[in-house]
């Protein structure tokens, strides 16, 4: 995926502008990046537990890289679309992980 681009809500994201280890997360961007908080809540509610688990599992091994990359970009004069996308993936990963935690607590 090194030279590929992906379009999310009409914005072109270039994989080559992302750290190599985070590029695999781009495949989740269309399904897991929501335009607004309410949309995120509704979209998350409509996802199956299996879909949420798959997304969380894919992101878990990348958490340190995601956090580090997003933190390194905080002081940039302008955040690139790629940074905004990865921040959205990270935020929705955290939300999805919390949702799974609640589901598991209810079962216990």
C-alpha positions in Angstrom: 0.0 0.0 0.0 3.0 2.3 -0.1 2.0 4.4 -3.1 -1.7 4.0 -3.0 -4.3 6.7 -2.2 -7.6 6.3 -0.6 -10.6 8.7 -0.7 -12.5 9.4 2.5 -15.4 11.8 2.3 -13.8 13.3 -0.9 -10.4 13.8 0.7 -7.5 12.0 -0.8 -5.2 10.3 1.6 -1.7 9.2 0.5 -0.4 6.1 2.1 3.2 7.2 1.3 2.8 10.1 3.7 2.2 7.8 6.7 4.6 5.7 8.7 4.9 2.3 7.1 3.6 0.5 10.3 0.4 2.5 10.3 -0.5 2.1 6.6 -2.4 -1.2 7.2 -5.0 0.9 9.2 -6.0 2.8 6.1 -8.2 -0.1 5.1 -10.4 0.7 8.1 -10.8 4.4 7.3 -14.0 4.3 5.2 -15.8 2.1 7.7 -14.4 3.6 10.9 -14.0 7.3 10.4 -17.2 9.2 11.1 -17.7 12.9 10.3 -19.3 13.9 13.6 -19.8 12.7 17.2 -23.5 11.8 16.7 -22.6 10.0 13.5 -19.9 8.1 15.3 -22.3 7.1 18.1 -25.0 5.9 15.7 -22.5 4.1 13.4 -20.9 2.4 16.4 -24.2 1.2 17.7 -25.0 -0.4 14.3 -21.8 -2.4 14.1 -21.8 -6.0 15.1 -19.7 -7.1 18.0 -17.6 -9.2 15.6 -16.8 -6.1 13.4 -15.9 -4.1 16.5 -13.6 -6.9 17.8 -11.9 -7.1 14.4 -11.3 -3.3 14.3 -10.0 -3.3 17.9 -7.7 -6.2 17.3 -6.2 -4.5 14.2 -5.5 -1.3 16.1 -4.3 -2.8 19.4 -0.9 -3.7 18.0 -0.5 -0.2 16.6 -1.6 1.8 19.6 1.9 2.9 20.6 2.7 3.9 17.0 -0.6 5.7 16.7 -0.2 7.6 19.9 3.4 8.5 19.1 2.6 9.7 15.6 -0.4 11.8 16.6 1.6 13.3 19.5 4.5 14.2 17.2 2.1 16.1 14.9 0.4 18.1 17.6 2.7 21.1 17.2 2.6 21.2 13.4 1.4 24.5 12.0 -1.2 22.6 9.9 -2.3 19.1 10.4 -2.4 17.1 7.2 -5.4 15.1 6.1 -3.4 12.0 6.9 -2.9 13.1 10.5 -6.6 13.9 10.9 -7.5 10.5 9.5 -5.2 8.6 11.9 -6.4 10.7 14.8 -10.0 9.7 13.9 -9.0 6.0 13.6 -7.4 6.3 17.0 -10.3 8.0 18.7 -12.8 5.5 17.2 -10.5 2.6 18.3 -10.7 3.9 21.9 -14.5 4.2 21.6 -14.8 0.7 20.2 -12.6 -0.7 22.9 -14.7 1.0 25.5 -17.9 -0.4 24.0 -16.4 -4.0 24.0 -15.4 -3.5 27.7 -19.0 -2.5 28.6 -20.4 -5.6 26.7 -18.0 -7.9 28.6 -18.9 -6.3 31.9 -22.6 -6.8 31.3 -22.0 -10.5 30.5 -20.1 -11.0 33.7 
